[in-house]
């Protein structure tokens, strides 16, 4: 592999809108998401009601 052509791979934090923070490694510094495994209905077993009528 060539030297100094690859992006830096470092520790990063993924922050969810529900407040859950996950630490992992990535080339991106900080990642913000709206839904994670702690609040997604598939993983929690709870259904969210979204009202589309205005």
N, C-alpha and C positions, 0 to 999 in steps of 0.2 A: 504494500500500500504506500502511496505517496504521503510524505509529511506535509502537514499544515494545510490540507485541502478539505478536511472534514470538519463539520461544525462541532463546537464544544458540547459534550454530553455531561450534564450536571444534574444535581438534585433540584427538583421543582415541586411546587405545591399546586394541587388542583383544588380550587375552591368552588363549592356548590352554593346555589342560592339558598338552600336550606340551612347552611352553616357548616356542613360537613367539609373537612379538609383532609385530602389524601396526599401523602408524599410519595413521589416516584422519581424516575429519572427521565429526562427528555432534553431535546435541544432548545425547547421553548422555555423561557424563564418562569412565567406564571400563567396558569390556565384557569379561566373562569367558565363554569358550566351552569346550566339552568336545572338539570336533573341528574342525579347520581343514583347509585344502587341503594343508598340509604333512604331516598324519598320516592323512587320510581314505583308505581303501582304494581308492576310485575314482581318486584322483589319484596315489597312490604305486604302484599296481599290486600291492601286497602284500595278502594276505588275512589277516584276524584271525580266530582261532578263539575262539568264545565258548561256553563249556561251560554248558549250562542244567540239567544233571543235578546234583542236590544230594546 
